[in-house]
Amino acid sequence: MTVPMGPKGGGRAPVALLAFSVLIWGTSWWPIDVASDHTSPIMLATLRIGPTLILVALIFVAFRRKLPEGRVLMASVVSGVLMFGFFQWVLMDTVATLGPGNSAVVINTSPLFVGLLGFFFLRERLGVIGSAGLVIGFLGVVLMVWSQVGDFPSTGTLVEGVLLAFVGALAWGIAALVLRSATGGRDDIDMIGVTVVQYGAGAIVLVPVGFAVAGTSGTDWSAAGLWIPLLWIGPITGLALLLFFIVLQRMQAARATSVLFLIPAVAIVIEIVRGNAPGAVTLAGMFVAIFGVALVTAPRELFTWAALRAGYSRARA
C-alpha cells in the first residue's frame, strides 16, 4: 500500500526502525490469539481499529500533514474499507480458526496476489524471479495445509480457514493496486494523510457492522486478557506503522517493503517459543511459502550479477 516518498538515503537509523516495525508486527499474532478467547473476531477487529485511528489522527494533527485529494482520496477510501475494514476482520477470524502461525503465513501471501493482479490488470512484469516466487509461495501453502489434515477438528475447518485467509490476502492485494494505480508512482503523496483516511473509512464500515453482528453480550469486557493484547495490536502496531512511514522517507520503498516477508517468520518463532511448534513438514511448508513471498517482493536489482558478486565478495571478506 506504499509508494516512494522523500529522499532515498541509507544509514543505520532507518534499518533499526524498519527492524522494530517488523518485530512489532511479527509479535502481534500471539496477542490476537489471546484476545480471541474473550470476544468474537469481528468485535476484536472493531475494538482494535478505534484506538489506532485516534493515535494516527493525533500524529496527523501533530505533524500537520495533508489529506489526499481527488483520485488519491477516493482510492484511500476504497483501500481503507478493504485493508482496515474487511481485511482486519478476516485476520482476526483466521487467527481464531487456524492459529497464529498458520494465519500469519497465509494472510501474508498478499504480495503474491499483488503480483498476480498487477500482471493482469496493470501490465506489470513479474520476471523469472517473481514468477518463480508465485509458484513457490502457493506450493508452500499447499504443503503446509496438506501436512495438517487431521490435526484440526475437521478438514473442512482447515480448508475454510485457509480459503478465508486467501480472500483477505486478495482483498489486501486489490486495495494495494487501487492505491498504486491512483498514485501513479508519485513521490509527493503524504502517506500519513492517506493512512488517516484509510483508518477512518475502515472504522466507518467496521464499527457499526461489528456491534450489529456481534453485539456486546459475547465479549468479556472485564478480562485483562482482552485489553492488554488490544493495547499491543492497536496503538502499538499503529506506532510501528508510523515508524515504517518514517523509514519510507529515508529508504527506497522497494527495499523497505521487501523485508516484510519476515513478519510471518517472527510469528512462527514466537509460536515455537510458546511450545506450539509445528511439525517438520508443516514448518517446511511455512518457510517455502515465506521464501516465495520474499522472491516476489525483493527488489529485482538484488538478483543482478553485480549484486550477487558484491554479496559473494562481502561474504568472503
Contacts in CASP RR format, 6 or more apart in sequence:
PFRMAT RR
TARGET T0000
AUTHOR 0000-0000-0000
METHOD contacts of the structure
MODEL  1
MTVPMGPKGGGRAPVALLAFSVLIWGTSWWPIDVASDHTSPIMLATLRIG
PTLILVALIFVAFRRKLPEGRVLMASVVSGVLMFGFFQWVLMDTVATLGP
GNSAVVINTSPLFVGLLGFFFLRERLGVIGSAGLVIGFLGVVLMVWSQVG
DFPSTGTLVEGVLLAFVGALAWGIAALVLRSATGGRDDIDMIGVTVVQYG
AGAIVLVPVGFAVAGTSGTDWSAAGLWIPLLWIGPITGLALLLFFIVLQR
MQAARATSVLFLIPAVAIVIEIVRGNAPGAVTLAGMFVAIFGVALVTAPR
ELFTWAALRAGYSRARA
1 79 0 8 1.000
1 83 0 8 1.000
1 172 0 8 1.000
1 175 0 8 1.000
1 176 0 8 1.000
1 179 0 8 1.000
1 198 0 8 1.000
2 191 0 8 1.000
2 244 0 8 1.000
2 245 0 8 1.000
2 248 0 8 1.000
2 253 0 8 1.000
2 256 0 8 1.000
2 257 0 8 1.000
3 179 0 8 1.000
3 180 0 8 1.000
3 183 0 8 1.000
3 184 0 8 1.000
3 185 0 8 1.000
3 186 0 8 1.000
3 187 0 8 1.000
3 189 0 8 1.000
3 191 0 8 1.000
3 253 0 8 1.000
4 185 0 8 1.000
4 187 0 8 1.000
4 248 0 8 1.000
4 252 0 8 1.000
4 253 0 8 1.000
5 187 0 8 1.000
5 188 0 8 1.000
5 189 0 8 1.000
5 190 0 8 1.000
5 191 0 8 1.000
5 245 0 8 1.000
5 248 0 8 1.000
5 249 0 8 1.000
5 253 0 8 1.000
6 187 0 8 1.000
6 248 0 8 1.000
6 249 0 8 1.000
6 250 0 8 1.000
7 249 0 8 1.000
7 250 0 8 1.000
8 250 0 8 1.000
8 251 0 8 1.000
8 252 0 8 1.000
9 250 0 8 1.000
9 251 0 8 1.000
10 250 0 8 1.000
10 251 0 8 1.000
11 250 0 8 1.000
13 250 0 8 1.000
14 246 0 8 1.000
14 247 0 8 1.000
14 250 0 8 1.000
14 251 0 8 1.000
14 256 0 8 1.000
15 251 0 8 1.000
17 243 0 8 1.000
17 244 0 8 1.000
17 246 0 8 1.000
17 247 0 8 1.000
18 243 0 8 1.000
18 244 0 8 1.000
18 247 0 8 1.000
18 251 0 8 1.000
18 256 0 8 1.000
18 259 0 8 1.000
20 240 0 8 1.000
20 243 0 8 1.000
21 240 0 8 1.000
21 241 0 8 1.000
21 243 0 8 1.000
21 244 0 8 1.000
21 247 0 8 1.000
22 259 0 8 1.000
22 260 0 8 1.000
22 262 0 8 1.000
22 263 0 8 1.000
22 266 0 8 1.000
23 266 0 8 1.000
24 236 0 8 1.000
24 237 0 8 1.000
24 239 0 8 1.000
24 240 0 8 1.000
25 237 0 8 1.000
25 240 0 8 1.000
25 260 0 8 1.000
25 263 0 8 1.000
25 266 0 8 1.000
26 104 0 8 1.000
26 262 0 8 1.000
26 263 0 8 1.000
26 264 0 8 1.000
26 266 0 8 1.000
26 267 0 8 1.000
26 270 0 8 1.000
27 232 0 8 1.000
27 266 0 8 1.000
27 267 0 8 1.000
27 270 0 8 1.000
28 232 0 8 1.000
28 233 0 8 1.000
28 237 0 8 1.000
29 95 0 8 1.000
29 99 0 8 1.000
29 100 0 8 1.000
29 101 0 8 1.000
29 103 0 8 1.000
29 104 0 8 1.000
29 267 0 8 1.000
29 270 0 8 1.000
29 271 0 8 1.000
30 100 0 8 1.000
30 267 0 8 1.000
30 270 0 8 1.000
30 271 0 8 1.000
30 274 0 8 1.000
31 228 0 8 1.000
31 229 0 8 1.000
31 230 0 8 1.000
31 232 0 8 1.000
31 233 0 8 1.000
32 44 0 8 1.000
32 91 0 8 1.000
32 92 0 8 1.000
32 95 0 8 1.000
32 100 0 8 1.000
32 229 0 8 1.000
32 233 0 8 1.000
33 95 0 8 1.000
33 96 0 8 1.000
33 99 0 8 1.000
33 100 0 8 1.000
34 225 0 8 1.000
34 229 0 8 1.000
35 44 0 8 1.000
35 225 0 8 1.000
35 226 0 8 1.000
35 229 0 8 1.000
35 230 0 8 1.000
35 233 0 8 1.000
36 44 0 8 1.000
36 92 0 8 1.000
36 95 0 8 1.000
36 96 0 8 1.000
37 225 0 8 1.000
38 219 0 8 1.000
38 220 0 8 1.000
38 223 0 8 1.000
38 225 0 8 1.000
38 226 0 8 1.000
39 47 0 8 1.000
39 214 0 8 1.000
39 218 0 8 1.000
39 219 0 8 1.000
39 220 0 8 1.000
39 226 0 8 1.000
40 214 0 8 1.000
40 218 0 8 1.000
40 219 0 8 1.000
41 89 0 8 1.000
41 92 0 8 1.000
41 93 0 8 1.000
41 95 0 8 1.000
41 96 0 8 1.000
42 89 0 8 1.000
42 92 0 8 1.000
42 93 0 8 1.000
42 206 0 8 1.000
42 209 0 8 1.000
42 210 0 8 1.000
42 213 0 8 1.000
42 214 0 8 1.000
43 210 0 8 1.000
43 211 0 8 1.000
43 214 0 8 1.000
43 215 0 8 1.000
43 218 0 8 1.000
43 219 0 8 1.000
44 92 0 8 1.000
44 230 0 8 1.000
45 85 0 8 1.000
45 88 0 8 1.000
45 89 0 8 1.000
45 91 0 8 1.000
45 92 0 8 1.000
45 206 0 8 1.000
45 210 0 8 1.000
46 206 0 8 1.000
46 207 0 8 1.000
46 209 0 8 1.000
46 210 0 8 1.000
46 211 0 8 1.000
46 214 0 8 1.000
47 226 0 8 1.000
47 230 0 8 1.000
48 88 0 8 1.000
48 92 0 8 1.000
48 230 0 8 1.000
48 233 0 8 1.000
48 234 0 8 1.000
49 84 0 8 1.000
49 85 0 8 1.000
49 88 0 8 1.000
49 199 0 8 1.000
49 202 0 8 1.000
49 203 0 8 1.000
49 206 0 8 1.000
49 207 0 8 1.000
50 203 0 8 1.000
50 207 0 8 1.000
51 230 0 8 1.000
51 234 0 8 1.000
51 235 0 8 1.000
52 199 0 8 1.000
52 234 0 8 1.000
52 235 0 8 1.000
52 237 0 8 1.000
52 238 0 8 1.000
53 196 0 8 1.000
53 199 0 8 1.000
53 200 0 8 1.000
53 203 0 8 1.000
55 234 0 8 1.000
55 235 0 8 1.000
55 238 0 8 1.000
55 239 0 8 1.000
56 192 0 8 1.000
56 195 0 8 1.000
56 196 0 8 1.000
56 199 0 8 1.000
56 238 0 8 1.000
56 241 0 8 1.000
56 242 0 8 1.000
57 196 0 8 1.000
57 199 0 8 1.000
59 192 0 8 1.000
59 242 0 8 1.000
60 192 0 8 1.000
60 193 0 8 1.000
60 196 0 8 1.000
63 192 0 8 1.000
65 190 0 8 1.000
65 192 0 8 1.000
65 193 0 8 1.000
65 196 0 8 1.000
66 190 0 8 1.000
66 193 0 8 1.000
67 73 0 8 1.000
67 190 0 8 1.000
67 193 0 8 1.000
67 196 0 8 1.000
67 197 0 8 1.000
68 75 0 8 1.000
68 76 0 8 1.000
68 189 0 8 1.000
68 190 0 8 1.000
68 193 0 8 1.000
68 194 0 8 1.000
68 197 0 8 1.000
71 182 0 8 1.000
72 179 0 8 1.000
72 182 0 8 1.000
72 183 0 8 1.000
72 189 0 8 1.000
72 194 0 8 1.000
73 197 0 8 1.000
74 182 0 8 1.000
75 178 0 8 1.000
75 179 0 8 1.000
75 181 0 8 1.000
75 182 0 8 1.000
75 183 0 8 1.000
76 179 0 8 1.000
76 182 0 8 1.000
76 193 0 8 1.000
76 194 0 8 1.000
76 197 0 8 1.000
76 198 0 8 1.000
76 201 0 8 1.000
77 197 0 8 1.000
77 198 0 8 1.000
77 201 0 8 1.000
78 175 0 8 1.000
78 178 0 8 1.000
78 201 0 8 1.000
79 175 0 8 1.000
79 176 0 8 1.000
79 178 0 8 1.000
79 179 0 8 1.000
79 198 0 8 1.000
80 175 0 8 1.000
80 197 0 8 1.000
80 198 0 8 1.000
80 199 0 8 1.000
80 200 0 8 1.000
80 201 0 8 1.000
80 202 0 8 1.000
81 201 0 8 1.000
81 202 0 8 1.000
81 205 0 8 1.000
82 171 0 8 1.000
82 172 0 8 1.000
82 174 0 8 1.000
82 175 0 8 1.000
82 178 0 8 1.000
83 171 0 8 1.000
83 172 0 8 1.000
83 175 0 8 1.000
83 176 0 8 1.000
83 198 0 8 1.000
83 202 0 8 1.000
84 198 0 8 1.000
84 199 0 8 1.000
84 200 0 8 1.000
84 201 0 8 1.000
84 202 0 8 1.000
84 203 0 8 1.000
84 206 0 8 1.000
85 202 0 8 1.000
85 203 0 8 1.000
85 205 0 8 1.000
85 206 0 8 1.000
86 168 0 8 1.000
86 171 0 8 1.000
86 205 0 8 1.000
87 168 0 8 1.000
87 171 0 8 1.000
87 172 0 8 1.000
87 175 0 8 1.000
88 202 0 8 1.000
88 206 0 8 1.000
89 206 0 8 1.000
90 107 0 8 1.000
90 164 0 8 1.000
90 165 0 8 1.000
90 167 0 8 1.000
90 168 0 8 1.000
90 171 0 8 1.000
91 103 0 8 1.000
91 107 0 8 1.000
91 168 0 8 1.000
93 161 0 8 1.000
93 164 0 8 1.000
94 102 0 8 1.000
94 103 0 8 1.000
94 106 0 8 1.000
94 107 0 8 1.000
94 161 0 8 1.000
94 164 0 8 1.000
94 165 0 8 1.000
95 103 0 8 1.000
97 103 0 8 1.000
97 157 0 8 1.000
97 160 0 8 1.000
97 161 0 8 1.000
97 164 0 8 1.000
98 106 0 8 1.000
98 158 0 8 1.000
98 161 0 8 1.000
98 162 0 8 1.000
98 165 0 8 1.000
100 267 0 8 1.000
100 270 0 8 1.000
100 271 0 8 1.000
100 276 0 8 1.000
101 264 0 8 1.000
101 267 0 8 1.000
101 268 0 8 1.000
101 271 0 8 1.000
101 276 0 8 1.000
101 278 0 8 1.000
101 286 0 8 1.000
102 144 0 8 1.000
102 148 0 8 1.000
102 162 0 8 1.000
102 286 0 8 1.000
103 165 0 8 1.000
104 263 0 8 1.000
104 264 0 8 1.000
104 267 0 8 1.000
104 268 0 8 1.000
105 141 0 8 1.000
105 144 0 8 1.000
105 264 0 8 1.000
105 267 0 8 1.000
105 268 0 8 1.000
105 286 0 8 1.000
105 289 0 8 1.000
105 290 0 8 1.000
106 141 0 8 1.000
106 144 0 8 1.000
106 162 0 8 1.000
106 165 0 8 1.000
106 166 0 8 1.000
106 169 0 8 1.000
106 289 0 8 1.000
107 165 0 8 1.000
107 168 0 8 1.000
107 169 0 8 1.000
107 264 0 8 1.000
108 169 0 8 1.000
108 260 0 8 1.000
108 261 0 8 1.000
108 263 0 8 1.000
108 264 0 8 1.000
108 290 0 8 1.000
108 293 0 8 1.000
109 137 0 8 1.000
109 138 0 8 1.000
109 141 0 8 1.000
109 165 0 8 1.000
109 166 0 8 1.000
109 169 0 8 1.000
109 289 0 8 1.000
109 293 0 8 1.000
110 168 0 8 1.000
110 169 0 8 1.000
110 170 0 8 1.000
110 172 0 8 1.000
110 173 0 8 1.000
110 176 0 8 1.000
111 260 0 8 1.000
111 261 0 8 1.000
111 293 0 8 1.000
111 296 0 8 1.000
111 297 0 8 1.000
112 133 0 8 1.000
112 134 0 8 1.000
112 137 0 8 1.000
112 138 0 8 1.000
112 169 0 8 1.000
112 292 0 8 1.000
112 293 0 8 1.000
112 296 0 8 1.000
113 169 0 8 1.000
113 170 0 8 1.000
113 172 0 8 1.000
113 173 0 8 1.000
113 174 0 8 1.000
114 172 0 8 1.000
114 173 0 8 1.000
114 176 0 8 1.000
114 177 0 8 1.000
114 296 0 8 1.000
115 124 0 8 1.000
115 126 0 8 1.000
115 130 0 8 1.000
115 134 0 8 1.000
115 296 0 8 1.000
116 134 0 8 1.000
117 173 0 8 1.000
117 174 0 8 1.000
117 177 0 8 1.000
118 124 0 8 1.000
118 177 0 8 1.000
119 125 0 8 1.000
119 126 0 8 1.000
121 177 0 8 1.000
122 177 0 8 1.000
122 180 0 8 1.000
122 181 0 8 1.000
126 134 0 8 1.000
126 296 0 8 1.000
127 300 0 8 1.000
129 295 0 8 1.000
129 298 0 8 1.000
129 300 0 8 1.000
129 303 0 8 1.000
130 295 0 8 1.000
130 296 0 8 1.000
132 292 0 8 1.000
132 295 0 8 1.000
133 291 0 8 1.000
133 292 0 8 1.000
133 293 0 8 1.000
133 295 0 8 1.000
133 296 0 8 1.000
134 292 0 8 1.000
134 296 0 8 1.000
136 288 0 8 1.000
136 289 0 8 1.000
136 291 0 8 1.000
136 292 0 8 1.000
136 295 0 8 1.000
137 288 0 8 1.000
137 289 0 8 1.000
137 291 0 8 1.000
137 292 0 8 1.000
137 293 0 8 1.000
137 296 0 8 1.000
138 289 0 8 1.000
139 288 0 8 1.000
139 289 0 8 1.000
140 285 0 8 1.000
140 286 0 8 1.000
140 288 0 8 1.000
140 289 0 8 1.000
140 292 0 8 1.000
141 162 0 8 1.000
141 285 0 8 1.000
141 289 0 8 1.000
143 281 0 8 1.000
143 284 0 8 1.000
143 285 0 8 1.000
143 288 0 8 1.000
143 289 0 8 1.000
144 282 0 8 1.000
144 285 0 8 1.000
144 286 0 8 1.000
144 288 0 8 1.000
144 289 0 8 1.000
145 158 0 8 1.000
145 159 0 8 1.000
145 162 0 8 1.000
147 279 0 8 1.000
147 281 0 8 1.000
147 282 0 8 1.000
147 285 0 8 1.000
148 158 0 8 1.000
148 278 0 8 1.000
148 282 0 8 1.000
149 155 0 8 1.000
149 158 0 8 1.000
150 158 0 8 1.000
151 158 0 8 1.000
152 158 0 8 1.000
179 194 0 8 1.000
183 189 0 8 1.000
191 245 0 8 1.000
191 248 0 8 1.000
192 242 0 8 1.000
192 245 0 8 1.000
195 241 0 8 1.000
195 245 0 8 1.000
219 226 0 8 1.000
220 226 0 8 1.000
244 256 0 8 1.000
247 256 0 8 1.000
248 256 0 8 1.000
252 299 0 8 1.000
254 299 0 8 1.000
255 299 0 8 1.000
257 297 0 8 1.000
258 294 0 8 1.000
258 297 0 8 1.000
258 298 0 8 1.000
258 299 0 8 1.000
258 302 0 8 1.000
260 297 0 8 1.000
261 290 0 8 1.000
261 292 0 8 1.000
261 293 0 8 1.000
261 294 0 8 1.000
261 297 0 8 1.000
264 286 0 8 1.000
264 289 0 8 1.000
264 290 0 8 1.000
265 287 0 8 1.000
265 290 0 8 1.000
268 278 0 8 1.000
268 283 0 8 1.000
268 286 0 8 1.000
268 287 0 8 1.000
271 277 0 8 1.000
271 278 0 8 1.000
277 283 0 8 1.000
278 286 0 8 1.000
301 307 0 8 1.000
END
